[in-house]
Amino acid sequence: MKTLKLIFVTGSLLFVSEVPAFSYIDPGTGSFILQALLGALAAIGTTITIYYQKIKNFFSRFKKKKDKK
């Protein structure tokens, strides 16, 4: 319970003591974010394709056995 109070007080102090950052996002950062998003989409697409093929091959074995009978 004591640690919960400590976390709450620390979090509250962090939100109360905000200071403006005076920063900006340059074009290099924007392109880095775009590359990361495109890479993540490519990885997700590849993963889905690989597992789709595995599942399709698994069920096609049953179909082949059924056709032989």
N, CA, C and O atoms as a DFTB+ gen file, in Angstrom:
276 C
 N C O
     1  1       0.826      -1.188       0.000
     2  2       0.000       0.000       0.000
     3  2       0.871       1.251       0.000
     4  3       0.531       2.261      -0.617
     5  1       2.012       1.168       0.711
     6  2       2.898       2.307       0.807
     7  2       3.524       2.624      -0.550
     8  3       3.696       3.790      -0.904
     9  1       3.865       1.575      -1.310
    10  2       4.459       1.811      -2.623
    11  2       3.438       2.387      -3.593
    12  3       3.794       3.171      -4.473
    13  1       2.192       2.012      -3.444
    14  2       1.140       2.556      -4.294
    15  2       0.992       4.062      -4.069
    16  3       0.826       4.826      -5.020
    17  1       1.052       4.477      -2.813
    18  2       0.984       5.906      -2.501
    19  2       2.191       6.633      -3.081
    20  3       2.057       7.734      -3.614
    21  1       3.353       6.028      -2.980
    22  2       4.575       6.637      -3.505
    23  2       4.490       6.813      -5.013
    24  3       4.876       7.856      -5.539
    25  1       3.985       5.793      -5.715
    26  2       3.827       5.882      -7.169
    27  2       2.822       6.969      -7.526
    28  3       3.047       7.730      -8.467
    29  1       1.733       7.051      -6.800
    30  2       0.713       8.067      -7.062
    31  2       1.253       9.469      -6.843
    32  3       1.026      10.356      -7.666
    33  1       1.963       9.680      -5.748
    34  2       2.523      11.004      -5.449
    35  2       3.578      11.382      -6.486
    36  3       3.609      12.523      -6.948
    37  1       4.427      10.450      -6.848
    38  2       5.464      10.728      -7.849
    39  2       4.838      11.055      -9.195
    40  3       5.255      12.006      -9.856
    41  1       3.846      10.281      -9.608
    42  2       3.163      10.547     -10.875
    43  2       2.455      11.887     -10.864
    44  3       2.469      12.607     -11.863
    45  1       1.836      12.227      -9.744
    46  2       1.142      13.518      -9.639
    47  2       2.131      14.672      -9.744
    48  3       1.855      15.666     -10.416
    49  1       3.269      14.549      -9.092
    50  2       4.271      15.609      -9.161
    51  2       4.834      15.768     -10.568
    52  3       5.137      16.884     -10.990
    53  1       4.974      14.687     -11.285
    54  2       5.473      14.778     -12.656
    55  2       4.497      15.529     -13.552
    56  3       4.928      16.302     -14.407
    57  1       3.202      15.323     -13.379
    58  2       2.207      16.007     -14.195
    59  2       2.050      17.471     -13.795
    60  3       1.752      18.312     -14.643
    61  1       2.245      17.783     -12.529
    62  2       2.089      19.153     -12.061
    63  2       3.275      20.012     -12.482
    64  3       3.111      21.199     -12.762
    65  1       4.454      19.431     -12.529
    66  2       5.668      20.203     -12.813
    67  2       6.060      20.137     -14.285
    68  3       7.223      19.888     -14.601
    69  1       5.110      20.355     -15.185
    70  2       5.412      20.359     -16.609
    71  2       6.193      21.595     -16.997
    72  3       5.973      22.684     -16.467
    73  1       7.118      21.406     -17.940
    74  2       7.907      22.511     -18.457
    75  2       7.827      22.443     -19.975
    76  3       7.949      21.352     -20.532
    77  1       7.627      23.559     -20.670
    78  2       7.576      23.502     -22.133
    79  2       8.909      23.021     -22.712
    80  3       9.977      23.343     -22.193
    81  1       8.827      22.248     -23.789
    82  2      10.034      21.634     -24.339
    83  2      10.739      22.518     -25.368
    84  3      11.952      22.392     -25.538
    85  1      10.034      23.393     -26.049
    86  2      10.601      24.231     -27.096
    87  2      11.358      23.393     -28.126
    88  3      12.510      23.684     -28.447
    89  1      10.712      22.369     -28.633
    90  2      11.351      21.499     -29.609
    91  2      10.450      21.356     -30.825
    92  3       9.300      21.796     -30.815
    93  1      10.979      20.743     -31.862
    94  2      10.224      20.533     -33.081
    95  2      10.604      19.183     -33.666
    96  3      11.610      18.588     -33.280
    97  1       9.794      18.707     -34.599
    98  2      10.090      17.459     -35.298
    99  2      10.568      17.834     -36.701
   100  3       9.814      18.395     -37.495
   101  1      11.809      17.521     -36.988
   102  2      12.353      17.856     -38.300
   103  2      11.950      16.808     -39.338
   104  3      11.449      15.747     -38.969
   105  1      12.158      17.084     -40.632
   106  2      11.755      16.144     -41.680
   107  2      12.425      14.772     -41.565
   108  3      11.831      13.765     -41.950
   109  1      13.640      14.721     -41.047
   110  2      14.313      13.437     -40.867
   111  2      13.575      12.531     -39.901
   112  3      13.499      11.320     -40.110
   113  1      13.040      13.110     -38.857
   114  2      12.267      12.336     -37.886
   115  2      10.977      11.831     -38.517
   116  3      10.569      10.695     -38.278
   117  1      10.342      12.665     -39.311
   118  2       9.110      12.246     -39.983
   119  2       9.354      11.087     -40.929
   120  3       8.551      10.155     -40.989
   121  1      10.465      11.132     -41.676
   122  2      10.755      10.029     -42.592
   123  2      11.128       8.762     -41.823
   124  3      10.831       7.655     -42.271
   125  1      11.777       8.920     -40.670
   126  2      12.103       7.755     -39.843
   127  2      10.829       7.083     -39.339
   128  3      10.729       5.856     -39.334
   129  1       9.866       7.885     -38.918
   130  2       8.590       7.331     -38.445
   131  2       7.873       6.624     -39.591
   132  3       7.306       5.548     -39.399
   133  1       7.895       7.225     -40.785
   134  2       7.263       6.613     -41.946
   135  2       7.932       5.289     -42.302
   136  3       7.245       4.317     -42.617
   137  1       9.259       5.236     -42.256
   138  2       9.977       3.989     -42.528
   139  2       9.635       2.916     -41.506
   140  3       9.466       1.750     -41.862
   141  1       9.533       3.300     -40.246
   142  2       9.184       2.330     -39.200
   143  2       7.787       1.768     -39.420
   144  3       7.570       0.566     -39.265
   145  1       6.835       2.629     -39.781
   146  2       5.469       2.161     -40.026
   147  2       5.404       1.242     -41.239
   148  3       4.735       0.209     -41.200
   149  1       6.097       1.613     -42.322
   150  2       6.097       0.761     -43.513
   151  2       6.789      -0.578     -43.244
   152  3       6.345      -1.615     -43.737
   153  1       7.855      -0.557     -42.477
   154  2       8.531      -1.804     -42.111
   155  2       7.645      -2.703     -41.264
   156  3       7.619      -3.920     -41.451
   157  1       6.916      -2.093     -40.330
   158  2       6.009      -2.872     -39.486
   159  2       4.894      -3.478     -40.327
   160  3       4.526      -4.635     -40.122
   161  1       4.349      -2.712     -41.272
   162  2       3.299      -3.246     -42.152
   163  2       3.825      -4.393     -43.012
   164  3       3.127      -5.387     -43.218
   165  1       5.044      -4.260     -43.511
   166  2       5.630      -5.331     -44.315
   167  2       5.840      -6.591     -43.476
   168  3       5.586      -7.700     -43.946
   169  1       6.300      -6.423     -42.246
   170  2       6.512      -7.575     -41.365
   171  2       5.191      -8.257     -41.026
   172  3       5.113      -9.486     -41.011
   173  1       4.160      -7.471     -40.756
   174  2       2.846      -8.044     -40.446
   175  2       2.295      -8.787     -41.653
   176  3       1.761      -9.888     -41.517
   177  1       2.422      -8.188     -42.837
   178  2       1.941      -8.842     -44.054
   179  2       2.661     -10.148     -44.332
   180  3       2.036     -11.139     -44.709
   181  1       3.980     -10.152     -44.146
   182  2       4.751     -11.373     -44.360
   183  2       4.359     -12.451     -43.362
   184  3       4.217     -13.617     -43.731
   185  1       4.185     -12.075     -42.110
   186  2       3.795     -13.035     -41.082
   187  2       2.431     -13.647     -41.391
   188  3       2.246     -14.858     -41.272
   189  1       1.484     -12.809     -41.788
   190  2       0.153     -13.319     -42.119
   191  2       0.227     -14.271     -43.305
   192  3      -0.420     -15.319     -43.303
   193  1       1.020     -13.909     -44.329
   194  2       1.152     -14.766     -45.506
   195  2       1.759     -16.119     -45.159
   196  3       1.280     -17.154     -45.624
   197  1       2.800     -16.116     -44.353
   198  2       3.467     -17.372     -43.980
   199  2       2.504     -18.282     -43.217
   200  3       2.393     -19.468     -43.526
   201  1       1.810     -17.729     -42.222
   202  2       0.907     -18.567     -41.434
   203  2      -0.322     -18.987     -42.238
   204  3      -0.867     -20.066     -42.005
   205  1      -0.764     -18.156     -43.175
   206  2      -1.879     -18.536     -44.035
   207  2      -1.492     -19.749     -44.883
   208  3      -2.285     -20.677     -45.046
   209  1      -0.280     -19.735     -45.419
   210  2       0.186     -20.871     -46.223
   211  2       0.290     -22.143     -45.379
   212  3      -0.079     -23.226     -45.834
   213  1       0.791     -22.009     -44.151
   214  2       0.908     -23.179     -43.271
   215  2      -0.466     -23.770     -42.950
   216  3      -0.645     -24.988     -42.979
   217  1      -1.424     -22.908     -42.645
   218  2      -2.772     -23.381     -42.326
   219  2      -3.418     -24.010     -43.557
   220  3      -4.072     -25.048     -43.453
   221  1      -3.241     -23.392     -44.710
   222  2      -3.806     -23.920     -45.950
   223  2      -3.208     -25.286     -46.283
   224  3      -3.934     -26.188     -46.700
   225  1      -1.901     -25.451     -46.106
   226  2      -1.265     -26.748     -46.356
   227  2      -1.744     -27.805     -45.363
   228  3      -1.905     -28.970     -45.725
   229  1      -1.971     -27.404     -44.123
   230  2      -2.441     -28.346     -43.103
   231  2      -3.805     -28.907     -43.477
   232  3      -4.020     -30.117     -43.398
   233  1      -4.734     -28.037     -43.884
   234  2      -6.072     -28.502     -44.224
   235  2      -6.129     -29.183     -45.583
   236  3      -7.020     -29.997     -45.827
   237  1      -5.195     -28.865     -46.470
   238  2      -5.204     -29.524     -47.782
   239  2      -4.810     -31.000     -47.655
   240  3      -5.172     -31.806     -48.511
   241  1      -4.084     -31.359     -46.613
   242  2      -3.753     -32.771     -46.383
   243  2      -5.010     -33.587     -46.133
   244  3      -5.127     -34.712     -46.619
   245  1      -5.954     -33.027     -45.377
   246  2      -7.201     -33.739     -45.100
   247  2      -8.036     -33.889     -46.366
   248  3      -8.690     -34.912     -46.573
   249  1      -8.007     -32.873     -47.202
   250  2      -8.762     -32.923     -48.430
   251  2      -8.202     -33.985     -49.379
   252  3      -8.957     -34.683     -50.057
   253  1      -6.862     -34.100     -49.419
   254  2      -6.223     -35.102     -50.276
   255  2      -6.572     -36.509     -49.819
   256  3      -6.815     -37.387     -50.646
   257  1      -6.600     -36.735     -48.490
   258  2      -6.954     -38.056     -47.955
   259  2      -8.413     -38.382     -48.271
   260  3      -8.743     -39.530     -48.571
   261  1      -9.279     -37.384     -48.205
   262  2     -10.690     -37.597     -48.473
   263  2     -10.930     -37.913     -49.959
   264  3     -11.788     -38.730     -50.292
   265  1     -10.170     -37.264     -50.844
   266  2     -10.309     -37.497     -52.279
   267  2      -9.827     -38.881     -52.685
   268  3     -10.342     -39.431     -53.659
   269  1      -8.867     -39.469     -51.987
   270  2      -8.340     -40.791     -52.318
   271  2      -9.339     -41.897     -52.022
   272  3      -9.268     -42.956     -52.647
   273  1     -10.254     -41.696     -51.105
   274  2     -11.212     -42.748     -50.707
   275  2     -12.231     -42.996     -51.740
   276  3     -13.102     -43.847     -51.556
